[in-house]
C-alpha cells in the first residue's frame, strides 16, 4: 500500500498472520482459547514466541531477524504490548538451515506473566504438545481457509526426534489426537508446549514444514530446545554486544554512507551531497527547492535521527539499508548507482 510520495517512494509492508489448522471433523469451538489460558505465548506482527524469562522471549531466528528490518519492534503478552530492545540470533544459523532459534529481549521485565521452562530432557519422542496461534485457520482436509483473529490451541504428538529437531505429523482421522492440529503459515517461532509435574515447558519452536502447509500428512519441524538450553542460559546471562553494521568498500557503499552522514549534518549538507553525488537524470527532476522539501519532510514527519540497523546487498548494483528512527517507524533505503558511479535512484520504504 502506498504510504506517501516525496521524491522517494514510501510504502507500507504487510504483516503476516498466524494460524492454527484443525481437524475437519471437530467443531472449531473446541479449539478456541484466550490469552488467559496462554499468557506466556507472545504475538509479534510477524510470528510468535514464548516467555522464558522475565525479560526474554524464545522464537525462531528467521522471525527475529525481522527486527533489523523494522518488522519486529514489539510483542504482545496477555493482551499487553511490550517494546523490544534486543535480538540475539543463534550464531550458527543461516537462512534455510538448522539452528533456527533466537532470543528477544523486552525493553523492561514483565512481572505479570510467569515464564515457562526450557525442556532439557532426552525423552521428547511420544510426548503430547500444545500449539497456539491467531488469525488464519482451516482444517487438514481443505488447508487454510479463513482469517478471523481468534486464538486457538491444538494438540499433537512428537513423532520422532533427531539431534537438533523434533517432528510432528498432522494425522488424518481416525488417527491422531482428539484435538489434533498443526501450526500454519505465519506461526513461525511459536512454541510446542508440554505440561509435566504441574509446570509448563517449551519443547520446540516452529520453524518449517515438510509437505503442504495445513494439510493432513504435513510434517512440522521444530528446533529441539533441549539442545540449545546452554546457549539460551549463557545468552540471557551475558547478551553479546550487537555488531555495528558497516558499509561495503565500494562506490555504492560510499555513496550510501555519505548520504546518511550528510542527512545527519543538516539540510545544507544534505542538499550539497545530493547535488554532488546524483546523476544528471536524477537531479533534473529534483531542483534544490524540492531536495530541501524532501529533507524537511524526512526529518520532521517520518524519521528524525536515524540509526543504521542492517545493510544488505540486493544484487550487484543495489544496496538496501534498514534503519531505526527517532520518531518511531523503521525504514528501508534502497540505493542504485548509474553507470558513472553516481546515485541513479533511491527508494525509501517506511515500515510501520
C-alpha positions in Angstrom: 0.0 0.0 0.0 1.5 3.4 -1.0 2.1 5.4 2.1 3.3 8.7 0.7 5.4 10.1 -2.1 8.1 12.7 -1.8 10.9 12.5 -4.3 11.1 9.0 -2.9 8.7 6.1 -2.7 7.3 5.5 0.8 5.3 2.3 1.2 3.8 0.1 3.8 4.8 -3.5 4.1 2.1 -6.1 5.0 2.4 -8.2 8.2 2.0 -11.9 8.2 -0.9 -13.6 10.0 -0.8 -16.5 12.4 -2.7 -19.7 12.1 -3.8 -23.0 13.8 -5.1 -25.6 11.4 -7.6 -28.2 13.0 -9.3 -31.5 12.2 -12.1 -31.3 9.7 -14.4 -33.4 11.8 -14.2 -31.4 15.1 -16.1 -28.2 15.8 -14.0 -25.0 15.7 -15.3 -24.0 19.2 -13.4 -26.9 20.8 -10.1 -25.3 19.7 -10.9 -21.7 20.7 -8.9 -20.3 23.6 -7.6 -17.0 25.0 -4.7 -15.1 26.4 -5.8 -16.1 29.9 -5.0 -19.7 29.1 -1.6 -19.0 27.5 -0.4 -15.6 28.8 3.2 -16.6 28.2 2.8 -17.0 24.4 3.8 -13.8 22.7 2.5 -12.5 19.5 4.6 -10.4 17.1 3.3 -8.7 13.9 5.2 -11.4 12.0 5.2 -14.6 14.1 5.2 -15.7 17.7 7.4 -16.5 20.7 7.3 -17.7 24.2 8.3 -16.0 27.5 11.2 -18.0 29.1 12.5 -15.3 31.4 11.1 -12.1 32.9 12.7 -10.1 30.1 13.3 -12.8 27.4 11.3 -14.4 24.6 12.3 -17.5 22.7 11.4 -17.6 19.0 12.7 -18.7 15.6 15.8 -16.9 14.1 14.0 -16.2 10.8 11.4 -14.4 12.7 13.8 -12.5 15.0 15.9 -11.3 12.1 13.0 -9.0 11.1 14.0 -6.8 14.0 16.8 -5.3 11.9 14.4 -4.7 9.1 11.8 -2.9 11.2 9.3 -5.8 11.3 9.8 -6.8 14.9 9.5 -3.9 17.3 7.1 -5.1 20.0 5.5 -8.2 21.4 2.0 -8.7 22.9 1.8 -10.8 26.1 -1.5 -11.5 27.7 -3.0 -8.6 25.8 -0.3 -6.1 26.8 2.2 -4.6 24.4 5.9 -4.7 25.3 8.6 -2.9 23.4 11.7 -4.9 22.2 15.2 -3.7 22.7 17.5 -6.6 21.7 17.6 -9.6 19.4 20.2 -12.3 19.5 20.2 -14.9 16.7 21.9 -18.2 17.2 25.5 -17.8 15.9 25.4 -20.9 13.6 22.0 -20.1 11.9 21.8 -19.2 8.2 18.5 -18.7 6.4 17.0 -22.1 5.5 19.4 -24.0 7.7 19.4 -25.6 11.2 19.8 -23.7 14.5 16.7 -21.6 13.7 16.4 -20.2 17.2 16.8 -16.7 18.7 16.2 -14.7 21.8 14.3 -11.5 22.0 14.8 -9.1 25.0 12.0 -6.9 26.1 12.8 -3.3 27.0 11.6 -3.9 30.6 10.9 -7.1 32.6 7.3 -8.3 32.9 6.1 -9.1 36.4 2.5 -10.1 35.5 3.3 -13.1 33.4 5.1 -16.2 34.7 7.8 -17.5 32.3 7.8 -21.1 31.2 10.7 -23.6 31.5 13.1 -24.8 28.8 12.8 -28.5 28.4 16.1 -30.3 28.8 15.3 -34.0 28.7 16.1 -36.5 26.0 12.7 -38.2 26.0 10.7 -35.8 23.8 9.5 -38.6 21.4 5.9 -39.6 22.1 5.1 -36.5 24.2 1.8 -34.6 23.6 2.3 -30.9 23.0 0.1 -27.8 22.5 0.4 -25.3 19.6 -1.1 -21.9 20.0 -1.8 -19.3 17.3 -4.1 -16.5 15.9 -5.6 -15.4 12.7 -5.9 -17.7 9.7 -7.4 -21.1 10.3 -8.6 -24.1 8.3 -8.6 -27.8 8.5 -6.5 -30.7 7.4 -8.7 -31.7 4.5 -9.0 -28.2 2.9 -5.9 -26.4 4.3 -6.0 -22.8 5.3 -9.5 -21.3 4.5 -10.2 -18.2 6.6 -8.8 -15.4 8.8 -10.8 -14.3 11.8 -8.2 -13.2 14.5 -9.4 -15.8 17.1 -6.8 -17.5 19.3 -6.8 -21.3 19.0 -4.8 -24.2 20.6 -4.3 -27.6 19.1 -2.6 -30.9 20.2 -0.1 -33.1 18.5 2.4 -35.8 19.4 6.1 -35.8 18.9 6.6 -38.4 16.2 10.4 -38.6 16.3 13.5 -36.5 17.0 16.9 -36.2 15.6 19.9 -34.4 17.2 18.6 -30.9 16.5 14.9 -31.2 15.7 11.5 -32.6 16.8 9.0 -33.7 14.3 5.2 -33.6 14.3 2.9 -35.2 11.7 -0.7 -33.9 11.0 -2.5 -37.3 11.1 -5.9 -37.6 9.4 -8.8 -39.2 11.3 -9.2 -41.8 12.6 -5.6 -41.5 13.6 -4.3 -38.6 15.6 -5.4 -36.9 18.8 -8.9 -35.8 19.6 -7.9 -32.1 19.1 -5.1 -32.8 16.6 -3.8 -29.9 14.7 -0.7 -28.1 13.5 0.6 -24.5 13.3 0.1 -22.9 9.9 1.5 -20.2 7.7 2.8 -17.3 9.8 3.0 -19.3 13.1 6.8 -19.3 12.9 8.5 -19.0 16.3 5.5 -20.2 18.3 6.2 -22.8 20.9 5.5 -26.5 21.3 4.4 -26.7 25.0 4.1 -29.6 27.4 3.0 -29.8 31.0 4.9 -32.0 33.4 4.8 -32.0 37.2 2.5 -29.1 37.3 4.8 -26.9 35.2 4.7 -25.7 31.6 7.8 -26.3 29.4 8.9 -25.3 25.9 10.0 -28.3 23.9 10.5 -26.6 20.5 9.7 -23.5 18.4 8.0 -23.5 15.0 10.5 -23.3 12.1 9.4 -25.0 8.9 7.4 -27.9 7.4 7.8 -30.8 5.0 4.7 -31.0 2.9 1.7 -28.8 2.0 1.2 -26.5 5.0 -2.0 -27.1 6.9 -2.9 -30.3 5.1 -3.1 -33.8 6.5 0.3 -35.5 6.2 2.4 -32.4 6.6 5.3 -32.8 9.0 6.1 -29.8 11.2 9.8 -29.5 12.1 10.8 -27.6 15.3 14.3 -26.9 16.6 14.8 -29.1 19.7 15.0 -26.6 22.6 16.9 -29.1 24.9 19.9 -28.9 22.5 20.0 -25.1 22.9 19.5 -24.8 26.7 23.1 -23.9 27.5 23.3 -21.3 24.7 20.0 -19.9 25.9 21.2 -19.6 29.6 24.5 -18.1 28.6 23.0 -15.6 26.3 20.4 -14.4 28.8 23.0 -14.0 31.4 25.6 -12.2 29.2 24.0 -11.0 25.9 26.6 -10.2 23.2 27.1 -6.7 22.1 25.3 -6.1 18.8 27.6 -5.8 15.8 27.7 -2.3 14.2 26.7 -2.6 10.5 29.4 -1.4 8.1 29.0 -0.2 4.6 30.8 -2.2 1.9 34.1 -0.7 0.5 32.6 0.1 -2.9 31.3 3.1 -4.8 27.8 2.1 -3.9 28.7 1.7 -0.2 30.5 5.0 -0.1 27.5 6.8 -1.7 25.1 5.3 0.8 27.4 6.0 3.8 27.8 9.6 2.6 24.0 10.0 2.2 23.4 9.2 5.9 26.4 11.3 7.1 25.0 14.3 5.1 21.5 13.7 6.3 22.6 14.0 10.0 24.7 17.1 9.4 21.7 19.0 8.3 19.7 20.4 5.4 22.5 22.3 3.6 24.9 19.3 3.8 22.2 17.0 2.5 21.4 19.2 -0.4 25.1 19.7 -1.3 25.7 15.9 -1.1 22.7 15.1 -3.3 23.8 17.7 -5.9 27.4 16.5 -6.0 26.7 12.7 -6.0 23.5 12.2 -8.0 23.2 11.6 -11.7 22.0 14.4 -14.0 18.9 12.5 -14.8 18.1 12.2 -11.1 18.7 15.9 -10.4 16.8 17.1 -13.5 13.5 16.1 -11.7 14.7 17.4 -8.3 15.8 21.0 -8.2 17.2 22.4 -5.0 13.8 23.5 -3.6 12.5 20.0 -3.9 15.6 18.5 -2.3 15.1 20.8 0.7 11.4 20.0 0.9 12.2 16.3 0.9 14.8 16.7 3.6 12.4 18.6 5.9 9.7 16.0 5.4 12.0 13.1 6.2 13.4 14.9 9.3 10.2 16.3 10.8 7.5 13.9 9.7 8.9 10.5 9.0 12.3 9.6 10.7 14.1 12.3 12.6 17.5 10.9 13.5 18.4 7.6 12.0 20.2 4.6 13.4 21.6 2.0 10.9 20.2 -1.4 11.7 21.3 -3.6 8.9 22.9 -3.4 5.4 22.2 -5.9 2.7 23.3 -6.2 -0.9 20.4 -6.6 -3.4 22.2 -7.9 -6.5 25.3 -6.3 -7.9 24.0 -2.8 -8.3 21.7 -2.2 -5.3 22.2 -1.8 -1.6 19.4 -1.9 1.0 19.9 -0.2 4.3 17.5 -0.9 7.2 17.1 1.9 9.8 15.5 2.6 13.1 14.3 6.1 13.6 13.9 8.7 16.4 10.2 9.2 15.5 9.3 5.6 15.8 8.9 4.0 12.3 11.7 1.8 10.9 12.7 2.4 7.3 14.3 0.8 4.3 16.5 2.8 2.0 17.5 1.2 -1.4 20.3 2.8 -3.4 21.2 2.3 -7.0 24.0 3.9 -9.0 24.2 4.7 -12.7 27.0 3.7 -15.0 29.2 6.6 -13.9 29.0 5.7 -10.2 26.5 8.5 -9.3 23.2 8.0 -7.5 20.7 6.9 -10.1 17.8 6.2 -7.8 16.8 5.9 -4.2 13.7 4.4 -2.8 12.6 4.7 0.8 10.1 2.4 2.5 8.6 3.5 5.8 8.0 0.2 7.7 5.0 0.8 10.1 
